[in-house]
Amino acid sequence: MRITGYKRKDTEVEGLIEMESIAIVADAKKLKAIASFLNSAAEEMEKMGSDFDHAHLMDKWSEWDASFPDVQVVSTKYI
């Protein structure tokens, strides 16, 4: 398992960077939405097998707001 991300502000680093740890600052409702998305993405990954590419929280959560960071589940074929 790897956790990667993008920095919000411009930096010298381009693309995804591997994170040693992450911290999610959110209320319980938002954490439950993220948990639901992760479970749904895992089910989609199991169904699609090697055809699974990636999924975005922003595409699946009706209450997602443009000020929120997106959460992506990405196939291991990209690592």
TORFIDREN-919573 format. One line per field, with one value per residue (C-alpha): chain; residue number from 1; x, y, z. Coordinates in Angstrom, 1 decimal, padded with zeros to 4 digits. Layout:
BEGIN
kette <- A ...
nr <- NUM ...
east <- X ...
north <- Y ...
up <- Z ...
% end
This chain:
BEGIN
kette <- A A A A A A A A A A A A A A A A A A A A A A A A A A A A A A A A A A A A A A A A A A A A A A A A A A A A A A A A A A A A A A A A A A A A A A A A A A A A A A A
nr <- 1 2 3 4 5 6 7 8 9 10 11 12 13 14 15 16 17 18 19 20 21 22 23 24 25 26 27 28 29 30 31 32 33 34 35 36 37 38 39 40 41 42 43 44 45 46 47 48 49 50 51 52 53 54 55 56 57 58 59 60 61 62 63 64 65 66 67 68 69 70 71 72 73 74 75 76 77 78 79
east <- 000.0 001.2 -000.4 000.3 -000.9 -000.5 000.4 -002.3 000.1 002.8 006.0 009.1 007.7 005.7 003.1 002.3 004.5 004.6 003.4 004.8 001.6 -001.6 -004.0 -007.6 -009.2 -013.0 -016.2 -017.8 -020.2 -017.4 -015.4 -018.3 -018.7 -015.0 -015.3 -018.4 -016.5 -013.5 -015.8 -017.5 -014.2 -013.0 -016.1 -015.7 -012.1 -013.0 -015.7 -013.4 -010.2 -007.3 -009.7 -010.0 -008.2 -009.2 -012.1 -012.5 -014.5 -015.5 -017.3 -019.2 -020.1 -023.1 -022.1 -018.5 -017.4 -014.7 -012.8 -012.4 -009.3 -010.2 -009.6 -008.6 -008.3 -005.8 -004.9 -001.6 -000.7 000.4 003.1
north <- 000.0 003.5 006.9 009.6 013.1 016.5 019.7 022.3 025.2 025.4 023.7 022.4 018.9 017.8 015.0 012.6 012.3 009.4 010.3 008.8 009.6 011.6 013.4 014.0 016.9 016.5 016.1 012.7 013.2 013.9 010.9 008.6 009.9 009.2 005.7 005.0 006.1 003.9 000.8 001.5 001.9 -001.4 -003.2 -001.6 -002.7 -006.3 -006.4 -004.9 -006.6 -005.5 -003.2 -000.9 002.4 004.9 006.6 010.1 011.1 014.3 012.3 010.1 012.4 014.7 017.0 017.4 021.0 022.5 023.7 020.1 018.1 015.2 011.7 009.2 005.4 004.4 001.1 -000.5 -000.6 003.0 002.1
up <- 000.0 -000.8 -000.1 -002.6 -003.1 -004.7 -002.8 -003.0 -003.7 -006.4 -005.5 -007.2 -007.0 -010.0 -009.9 -007.2 -004.2 -001.8 001.7 004.9 006.8 006.3 008.6 007.7 009.4 009.0 011.0 011.4 008.5 006.1 007.4 006.9 003.3 002.7 004.3 002.1 -001.0 -000.1 000.4 -002.9 -004.7 -003.2 -004.5 -007.9 -007.9 -007.1 -009.8 -012.5 -011.6 -013.8 -015.8 -012.7 -013.3 -010.7 -008.8 -007.5 -004.4 -006.1 -008.8 -006.3 -003.4 -004.0 -001.2 -002.4 -002.5 -004.8 -001.6 -000.5 -001.5 -003.8 -002.7 -005.4 -005.3 -008.0 -009.5 -008.5 -012.2 -011.8 -009.2
% end
